[in-house]
Amino acid sequence: MQPHTPNWTQVTEFVIVGFAGVRETHLLFFALFLTMYLFTLAENLAIILVVGLDHRLRRPMYFFLTHLSCLEIWYTSVTVPKMLPGFIGADGGKNISYAGCLSQLFIFTFLGATECFLLATMACDRYVAICMPLRYGSLVSWGTCFRLAAACWLVGFLTPILPIYLMSQLTFCGPNIVDHFFCDASPLLALFCSDVTLKKTVDFLVSLAVLLVSSTVIAVSYGNIVWTLLHIRSAAKRWKAFSTCAAHLTVVSLFYGTLFFMYVRTKVASSINFSKVVSVFYSVVTPMLNPLIYSLRNKEVKEGLGRAFSLKFWRGQ
């Protein structure tokens, strides 16, 4: 770390620029993001409610789905509520304290890493269900499900500890303008007065470890699933087996696809505006789409939603 000098102004508060180029349509963007946020909350809460109330859905697959829905609610709640006041020019709407900025980044990274591990766990569940159906009940017991879910949350929580600690040891100096709609790591690097080599290295290694481990588990699981499906002679049985993991595979493709473009993009595409657009997609749009994907691509969830919102269900008939 470079020594602090009297010429530097210590930063205690940041100003989140957000989408400065949409001043003429700021009310439209406010309404758009508010609608998406409320829609995300309603969808994921509906999934949690349906799985909790419908005994037909009390299976490991839907147990993990409720954890994913809880995570999506928190994931989008970390950024959107703080972003909305900036669109309407509310007092302090674009300001965030130093501690608040690091806390937002910690929670956002924690939830992102947890989602990676949770999606990998759900892939393992589909692997056992399709490739070892006779042993599914013994291998994927409720005790195993609770331990796997707890491990996902714990490892996800541990993931940002070292990167955030290293960031807290660095010196920020003027300007205090964060050219993003939340405190992401990349725009904060431009505000460092200290040597950030170690910080960048740790960030890269931690991100690589999370993505490599989770994506490898997913790839191996689906590789075995495809191999098993190819050996099923009946086309109807093959399609029925694949349909149980189609929704999860779609969610994985969306989530990892946006992460790939965000963190492995070329220098040509690495503009600030491009980063904002991709960040909006995986932090706001994807949490909104995931419940729709699971409800539209999964017959049992659709039937459960139908029962949950019918009068007969609430009357206990």
QUIBEL-V400850 format. One record per run of one state. SS is the DSSP state (@ for helix, = for strand, . for the rest). FROM is the first residue (numbers start at 1). LEN is the number of residues. If there is no record, write none. Layout:
SS_FROM_LEN / SS_FROM_LEN
This chain:
._1_9 / =_10_1 / ._11_2 / =_13_4 / ._17_3 / @_20_34 / ._54_1 / @_55_3 / ._58_2 / @_60_18 / ._78_2 / @_80_8 / ._88_7 / =_95_3 / @_98_34 / ._132_1 / @_133_7 / ._140_2 / @_142_27 / ._169_3 / =_172_2 / ._174_3 / =_177_2 / ._179_6 / @_185_5 / ._190_2 / =_192_1 / ._193_4 / @_197_34 / ._231_4 / @_235_29 / ._264_3 / @_267_3 / ._270_2 / @_272_26 / ._298_1 / @_299_10 / ._309_2 / @_311_4 / ._315_3
